[in-house]
């Protein structure tokens, strides 16, 4: 499954990163604790979070994550968007709760 498939199937908002929507998704990680993501997320994961600051993108880039999904209607801070555009990391959004989004992505990846 690609980031583009994820966007289409979950009707996600694309805040930036349109050039990297063909990236293959290898799995997912859910956490709002940056050190946790830095320690345990794997390359190609979708990161589901409510954090909206630029440090999220620093971690996403370091871990070579496929994309970041912001939940609960959160929108990226301006500095997050700037960093994400620079790093070419897709930042997506949904109004759904973390639990719901994680469950849907898990089902999609394991279908």
C-alpha positions as CSV (number, residue, x, y, z in Angstrom):
1,X,0.0,0.0,0.0
2,X,1.2,3.5,-0.8
3,X,0.7,6.8,0.9
4,X,-1.6,7.7,-2.0
5,X,-3.8,4.6,-1.3
6,X,-4.0,5.5,2.3
7,X,-5.1,9.0,1.5
8,X,-7.8,7.7,-0.9
9,X,-9.1,5.0,1.3
10,X,-9.3,7.1,4.5
11,X,-10.2,10.4,2.8
12,X,-7.2,12.2,4.4
13,X,-6.3,15.8,4.0
14,X,-2.9,16.4,2.4
15,X,-1.1,19.3,4.0
16,X,2.1,18.8,2.1
17,X,4.4,16.2,0.5
18,X,2.5,15.6,-2.7
19,X,5.7,14.5,-4.4
20,X,6.1,11.5,-2.2
21,X,2.7,9.9,-2.3
22,X,4.0,6.8,-4.1
23,X,6.1,5.8,-1.0
24,X,5.3,2.2,0.1
25,X,4.0,1.9,3.6
26,X,5.7,-0.9,5.6
27,X,3.7,-0.6,8.9
28,X,2.5,2.0,11.4
29,X,3.5,3.5,14.7
30,X,1.3,5.4,17.2
31,X,2.9,7.7,19.8
32,X,2.9,11.3,20.8
33,X,6.3,10.9,22.6
34,X,9.1,11.8,20.3
35,X,11.7,9.8,22.0
36,X,9.5,6.7,21.8
37,X,9.1,7.2,18.0
38,X,12.8,7.8,17.6
39,X,13.6,4.6,19.5
40,X,11.0,2.2,18.0
41,X,9.4,3.4,14.8
42,X,10.7,1.6,11.7
43,X,11.6,2.9,8.2
44,X,8.5,3.1,6.0
45,X,6.0,3.4,9.0
46,X,3.0,5.7,9.0
47,X,3.3,7.8,12.2
48,X,0.0,8.6,13.8
49,X,0.2,11.5,16.2
50,X,-1.5,14.7,17.5
51,X,1.8,16.6,17.7
52,X,2.0,19.5,15.3
53,X,5.4,21.1,15.7
54,X,8.6,20.8,13.5
55,X,10.4,18.3,15.7
56,X,7.9,15.7,14.4
57,X,9.4,16.2,11.0
58,X,12.9,15.9,12.3
59,X,12.1,12.5,13.8
60,X,10.1,11.4,10.7
61,X,13.1,12.3,8.5
62,X,15.6,10.6,10.8
63,X,13.6,7.4,10.8
64,X,12.7,7.6,7.1
65,X,9.0,7.3,7.8
66,X,6.5,7.1,5.0
67,X,4.3,9.9,6.3
68,X,2.8,11.6,9.3
69,X,-1.0,11.5,10.0
70,X,-2.3,14.2,12.4
71,X,-5.5,13.1,14.2
72,X,-8.5,14.8,15.9
73,X,-8.6,17.7,13.3
74,X,-5.1,19.0,14.3
75,X,-3.4,21.0,11.7
76,X,0.4,21.4,11.3
77,X,2.1,24.5,12.7
78,X,3.7,26.7,10.1
79,X,7.2,25.7,11.1
80,X,6.2,22.0,10.8
81,X,4.9,22.6,7.3
82,X,8.0,24.4,6.2
83,X,10.2,21.6,7.6
84,X,8.0,18.9,6.0
85,X,8.2,20.6,2.6
86,X,12.0,20.8,2.9
87,X,12.3,17.1,3.9
88,X,9.6,16.1,1.4
89,X,7.6,14.2,4.0
90,X,3.9,13.9,3.5
91,X,1.8,15.4,6.3
92,X,-1.8,14.2,6.3
93,X,-4.7,14.9,8.5
94,X,-8.0,13.5,9.7
95,X,-10.8,14.5,12.2
96,X,-11.0,10.9,13.5
97,X,-9.6,9.8,16.8
98,X,-6.2,8.0,17.1
99,X,-7.7,4.7,18.0
100,X,-10.0,4.7,14.9
101,X,-7.3,5.7,12.5
102,X,-4.8,3.2,13.8
103,X,-7.4,0.4,13.6
104,X,-8.3,1.2,10.0
105,X,-4.6,1.4,8.9
106,X,-3.9,-1.9,10.7
107,X,-6.7,-3.6,8.8
108,X,-5.6,-2.1,5.5
109,X,-2.0,-3.3,6.0
110,X,-3.1,-6.8,7.1
111,X,-5.8,-7.4,4.5
